[in-house]
Structures are given as structure tokens and as C-alpha cells.
């Protein structure tokens, strides 16, 4: 997976807007960040709750990790080359849900029924 794949998926999510964050390509919904390319160019930064993050990192450290910077924040890094398209899609949808307003979350069902 590359950031182009991220872009293809993210652009289909309701209200998704391509932007920048910390000088890298990013996606926001209603101005709230839900995904961005990490400065290393190989990882994706996504929002995730702490419990899920711990479980994913423990289960697949080759795919998921954090740096000290993200230790106290609900964000995780994903090695884009190590995840499947289905995993990437699920991760992006989950992160989008954490950032999107309730009114847009309701419209996600239409997106999911098309996929």
C-alpha cells in the first residue's frame, strides 16, 4: 500500500477533505484530522483508541507502532506496505468515525453498502 491507496479510500468517505498536517499530505473531516502521511513517507498516522492500539501493536508489531511522540495521544502509526487493502480501509473508516460529526457518520452506511 502507498499513500495513493490511502487517498483513493479516504476520498470516498463522506465529508473527507485532502489537506496537510505537519507538512505532509493529510485527510480531515469538517476540519478534524483523521489520517496523515508520517514524515518517514512509509507510515500512516491514524486515530485509534488506546485499548485497540495496544491490542493491534501487540498482535502485529510489524504493521502497527507508535513513537514516543504519540505515547499519550490516541494515534498510531501504520506501516502502509504491511497492511492489506481491507485492513487499510477498516483503519481509515475507524479513524474517520472518531473525527466525523454524528450527522456524517449516519451517511457512512451508504458508503459501506456501495463497497
Buried (B, 14 or more C-beta within 10 A) or exposed (E): BEBEBBBEBBEBBBBBBEEEBEEBBBBBBEEBBBBBBBEEEBBBBBBBEEEEBBEBBEEBEEBBBBEEEBEEEBBBBBBBEBBEEEBBBEBBBBBBBBBBEEEBBEEBEEEEEEE
